[in-house]
Amino acid sequence: MIGFDAMACGNHELDYGPGILAGSASTLNAPLVSCNVDASGSAELAGKVSPYVIHTLPLSGKKVAIIGLTPADAATTSSPGELARF
């Protein structure tokens, strides 16, 4: 309802594995972003995590890039499953 432009993929989004995150990503009205996660190795998440999105500001028309950063230790502090690389 707030109108998010993007959602970063943090370590807690991966706590219950890639399948749960993939299901949540499918219900978002905004893209899921992380520029330091390669999700191509996960059948559930492939194509659902983008490194960035370009957003056009409504009043000025200027374009901005929105990135997300996932903590590098998420590989060991959560359950990324077959997620290839951080």
PyMOL commands that place a pseudoatom at each C-alpha (Angstrom):
pseudoatom trace, name=CA, resn=MET, resi=1, chain=A, elem=C, hetatm=0, pos=[0.000, 0.000, 0.000]
pseudoatom trace, name=CA, resn=ILE, resi=2, chain=A, elem=C, hetatm=0, pos=[2.977, 2.293, 0.512]
pseudoatom trace, name=CA, resn=GLY, resi=3, chain=A, elem=C, hetatm=0, pos=[4.054, 1.894, -3.078]
pseudoatom trace, name=CA, resn=PHE, resi=4, chain=A, elem=C, hetatm=0, pos=[7.554, 0.455, -2.837]
pseudoatom trace, name=CA, resn=ASP, resi=5, chain=A, elem=C, hetatm=0, pos=[9.802, 0.842, -5.867]
pseudoatom trace, name=CA, resn=ALA, resi=6, chain=A, elem=C, hetatm=0, pos=[11.912, -2.221, -4.996]
pseudoatom trace, name=CA, resn=MET, resi=7, chain=A, elem=C, hetatm=0, pos=[12.669, -4.647, -2.183]
pseudoatom trace, name=CA, resn=ALA, resi=8, chain=A, elem=C, hetatm=0, pos=[16.189, -5.664, -1.223]
pseudoatom trace, name=CA, resn=CYS, resi=9, chain=A, elem=C, hetatm=0, pos=[16.900, -9.318, -0.636]
pseudoatom trace, name=CA, resn=GLY, resi=10, chain=A, elem=C, hetatm=0, pos=[18.421, -9.474, 2.845]
pseudoatom trace, name=CA, resn=ASN, resi=11, chain=A, elem=C, hetatm=0, pos=[19.666, -12.405, 4.868]
pseudoatom trace, name=CA, resn=HIS, resi=12, chain=A, elem=C, hetatm=0, pos=[16.357, -12.979, 6.677]
pseudoatom trace, name=CA, resn=GLU, resi=13, chain=A, elem=C, hetatm=0, pos=[14.485, -13.285, 3.395]
pseudoatom trace, name=CA, resn=LEU, resi=14, chain=A, elem=C, hetatm=0, pos=[16.516, -16.467, 2.897]
pseudoatom trace, name=CA, resn=ASP, resi=15, chain=A, elem=C, hetatm=0, pos=[15.945, -17.940, 6.379]
pseudoatom trace, name=CA, resn=TYR, resi=16, chain=A, elem=C, hetatm=0, pos=[13.449, -20.523, 5.160]
pseudoatom trace, name=CA, resn=GLY, resi=17, chain=A, elem=C, hetatm=0, pos=[15.096, -21.336, 1.851]
pseudoatom trace, name=CA, resn=PRO, resi=18, chain=A, elem=C, hetatm=0, pos=[14.770, -20.197, -1.731]
pseudoatom trace, name=CA, resn=GLY, resi=19, chain=A, elem=C, hetatm=0, pos=[11.307, -21.678, -2.254]
pseudoatom trace, name=CA, resn=ILE, resi=20, chain=A, elem=C, hetatm=0, pos=[9.707, -19.483, 0.401]
pseudoatom trace, name=CA, resn=LEU, resi=21, chain=A, elem=C, hetatm=0, pos=[11.462, -16.381, -0.933]
pseudoatom trace, name=CA, resn=ALA, resi=22, chain=A, elem=C, hetatm=0, pos=[10.380, -17.247, -4.472]
pseudoatom trace, name=CA, resn=GLY, resi=23, chain=A, elem=C, hetatm=0, pos=[6.764, -17.511, -3.323]
pseudoatom trace, name=CA, resn=SER, resi=24, chain=A, elem=C, hetatm=0, pos=[6.995, -14.167, -1.557]
pseudoatom trace, name=CA, resn=ALA, resi=25, chain=A, elem=C, hetatm=0, pos=[8.647, -12.559, -4.585]
pseudoatom trace, name=CA, resn=SER, resi=26, chain=A, elem=C, hetatm=0, pos=[5.713, -13.665, -6.715]
pseudoatom trace, name=CA, resn=THR, resi=27, chain=A, elem=C, hetatm=0, pos=[3.308, -11.670, -4.533]
pseudoatom trace, name=CA, resn=LEU, resi=28, chain=A, elem=C, hetatm=0, pos=[5.332, -8.436, -4.509]
pseudoatom trace, name=CA, resn=ASN, resi=29, chain=A, elem=C, hetatm=0, pos=[4.204, -5.412, -6.456]
pseudoatom trace, name=CA, resn=ALA, resi=30, chain=A, elem=C, hetatm=0, pos=[7.854, -4.354, -6.713]
pseudoatom trace, name=CA, resn=PRO, resi=31, chain=A, elem=C, hetatm=0, pos=[10.982, -6.078, -8.007]
pseudoatom trace, name=CA, resn=LEU, resi=32, chain=A, elem=C, hetatm=0, pos=[13.281, -8.011, -5.686]
pseudoatom trace, name=CA, resn=VAL, resi=33, chain=A, elem=C, hetatm=0, pos=[16.828, -6.644, -6.048]
pseudoatom trace, name=CA, resn=SER, resi=34, chain=A, elem=C, hetatm=0, pos=[20.307, -7.622, -4.941]
pseudoatom trace, name=CA, resn=CYS, resi=35, chain=A, elem=C, hetatm=0, pos=[23.389, -6.739, -6.946]
pseudoatom trace, name=CA, resn=ASN, resi=36, chain=A, elem=C, hetatm=0, pos=[25.609, -9.219, -5.112]
pseudoatom trace, name=CA, resn=VAL, resi=37, chain=A, elem=C, hetatm=0, pos=[23.445, -12.340, -5.346]
pseudoatom trace, name=CA, resn=ASP, resi=38, chain=A, elem=C, hetatm=0, pos=[23.563, -14.659, -8.334]
pseudoatom trace, name=CA, resn=ALA, resi=39, chain=A, elem=C, hetatm=0, pos=[20.276, -16.547, -8.115]
pseudoatom trace, name=CA, resn=SER, resi=40, chain=A, elem=C, hetatm=0, pos=[20.660, -18.286, -11.462]
pseudoatom trace, name=CA, resn=GLY, resi=41, chain=A, elem=C, hetatm=0, pos=[21.723, -21.505, -9.708]
pseudoatom trace, name=CA, resn=SER, resi=42, chain=A, elem=C, hetatm=0, pos=[18.391, -21.773, -7.908]
pseudoatom trace, name=CA, resn=ALA, resi=43, chain=A, elem=C, hetatm=0, pos=[15.507, -23.250, -9.864]
pseudoatom trace, name=CA, resn=GLU, resi=44, chain=A, elem=C, hetatm=0, pos=[13.024, -21.432, -7.612]
pseudoatom trace, name=CA, resn=LEU, resi=45, chain=A, elem=C, hetatm=0, pos=[14.694, -18.004, -7.691]
pseudoatom trace, name=CA, resn=ALA, resi=46, chain=A, elem=C, hetatm=0, pos=[16.143, -17.846, -11.203]
pseudoatom trace, name=CA, resn=GLY, resi=47, chain=A, elem=C, hetatm=0, pos=[14.794, -14.720, -12.877]
pseudoatom trace, name=CA, resn=LYS, resi=48, chain=A, elem=C, hetatm=0, pos=[13.193, -13.387, -9.674]
pseudoatom trace, name=CA, resn=VAL, resi=49, chain=A, elem=C, hetatm=0, pos=[16.152, -11.408, -8.280]
pseudoatom trace, name=CA, resn=SER, resi=50, chain=A, elem=C, hetatm=0, pos=[17.496, -8.509, -10.330]
pseudoatom trace, name=CA, resn=PRO, resi=51, chain=A, elem=C, hetatm=0, pos=[20.749, -6.691, -9.605]
pseudoatom trace, name=CA, resn=TYR, resi=52, chain=A, elem=C, hetatm=0, pos=[19.044, -3.309, -10.017]
pseudoatom trace, name=CA, resn=VAL, resi=53, chain=A, elem=C, hetatm=0, pos=[16.013, -1.514, -11.421]
pseudoatom trace, name=CA, resn=ILE, resi=54, chain=A, elem=C, hetatm=0, pos=[15.823, 1.862, -13.111]
pseudoatom trace, name=CA, resn=HIS, resi=55, chain=A, elem=C, hetatm=0, pos=[13.038, 4.057, -11.752]
pseudoatom trace, name=CA, resn=THR, resi=56, chain=A, elem=C, hetatm=0, pos=[11.825, 7.318, -13.262]
pseudoatom trace, name=CA, resn=LEU, resi=57, chain=A, elem=C, hetatm=0, pos=[11.042, 9.912, -10.613]
pseudoatom trace, name=CA, resn=PRO, resi=58, chain=A, elem=C, hetatm=0, pos=[7.458, 11.095, -11.089]
pseudoatom trace, name=CA, resn=LEU, resi=59, chain=A, elem=C, hetatm=0, pos=[7.936, 14.850, -10.662]
pseudoatom trace, name=CA, resn=SER, resi=60, chain=A, elem=C, hetatm=0, pos=[11.273, 15.452, -12.381]
pseudoatom trace, name=CA, resn=GLY, resi=61, chain=A, elem=C, hetatm=0, pos=[11.378, 12.582, -14.854]
pseudoatom trace, name=CA, resn=LYS, resi=62, chain=A, elem=C, hetatm=0, pos=[14.970, 11.862, -13.790]
pseudoatom trace, name=CA, resn=LYS, resi=63, chain=A, elem=C, hetatm=0, pos=[16.075, 8.267, -13.784]
pseudoatom trace, name=CA, resn=VAL, resi=64, chain=A, elem=C, hetatm=0, pos=[17.681, 6.625, -10.760]
pseudoatom trace, name=CA, resn=ALA, resi=65, chain=A, elem=C, hetatm=0, pos=[19.064, 3.146, -10.231]
pseudoatom trace, name=CA, resn=ILE, resi=66, chain=A, elem=C, hetatm=0, pos=[17.881, 1.221, -7.201]
pseudoatom trace, name=CA, resn=ILE, resi=67, chain=A, elem=C, hetatm=0, pos=[20.162, -1.554, -5.996]
pseudoatom trace, name=CA, resn=GLY, resi=68, chain=A, elem=C, hetatm=0, pos=[19.952, -4.018, -3.155]
pseudoatom trace, name=CA, resn=LEU, resi=69, chain=A, elem=C, hetatm=0, pos=[22.842, -5.498, -1.203]
pseudoatom trace, name=CA, resn=THR, resi=70, chain=A, elem=C, hetatm=0, pos=[22.575, -8.815, 0.594]
pseudoatom trace, name=CA, resn=PRO, resi=71, chain=A, elem=C, hetatm=0, pos=[24.995, -9.430, 3.487]
pseudoatom trace, name=CA, resn=ALA, resi=72, chain=A, elem=C, hetatm=0, pos=[27.846, -11.631, 2.289]
pseudoatom trace, name=CA, resn=ASP, resi=73, chain=A, elem=C, hetatm=0, pos=[27.485, -13.862, 5.348]
pseudoatom trace, name=CA, resn=ALA, resi=74, chain=A, elem=C, hetatm=0, pos=[23.941, -14.798, 4.309]
pseudoatom trace, name=CA, resn=ALA, resi=75, chain=A, elem=C, hetatm=0, pos=[25.445, -17.916, 2.745]
pseudoatom trace, name=CA, resn=THR, resi=76, chain=A, elem=C, hetatm=0, pos=[26.126, -19.207, 6.258]
pseudoatom trace, name=CA, resn=THR, resi=77, chain=A, elem=C, hetatm=0, pos=[23.638, -17.319, 8.461]
pseudoatom trace, name=CA, resn=SER, resi=78, chain=A, elem=C, hetatm=0, pos=[20.503, -18.272, 6.519]
pseudoatom trace, name=CA, resn=SER, resi=79, chain=A, elem=C, hetatm=0, pos=[19.342, -21.073, 4.231]
pseudoatom trace, name=CA, resn=PRO, resi=80, chain=A, elem=C, hetatm=0, pos=[19.965, -20.018, 0.634]
pseudoatom trace, name=CA, resn=GLY, resi=81, chain=A, elem=C, hetatm=0, pos=[19.770, -23.552, -0.702]
pseudoatom trace, name=CA, resn=GLU, resi=82, chain=A, elem=C, hetatm=0, pos=[21.214, -23.850, -4.192]
pseudoatom trace, name=CA, resn=LEU, resi=83, chain=A, elem=C, hetatm=0, pos=[21.757, -20.115, -4.469]
pseudoatom trace, name=CA, resn=ALA, resi=84, chain=A, elem=C, hetatm=0, pos=[24.973, -19.955, -6.407]
pseudoatom trace, name=CA, resn=ARG, resi=85, chain=A, elem=C, hetatm=0, pos=[27.009, -17.042, -5.113]
pseudoatom trace, name=CA, resn=PHE, resi=86, chain=A, elem=C, hetatm=0, pos=[27.015, -14.007, -2.828]
for i in range(1, 86): cmd.bond("trace and resi %d" % i, "trace and resi %d" % (i + 1))
show_as sticks, trace
zoom trace
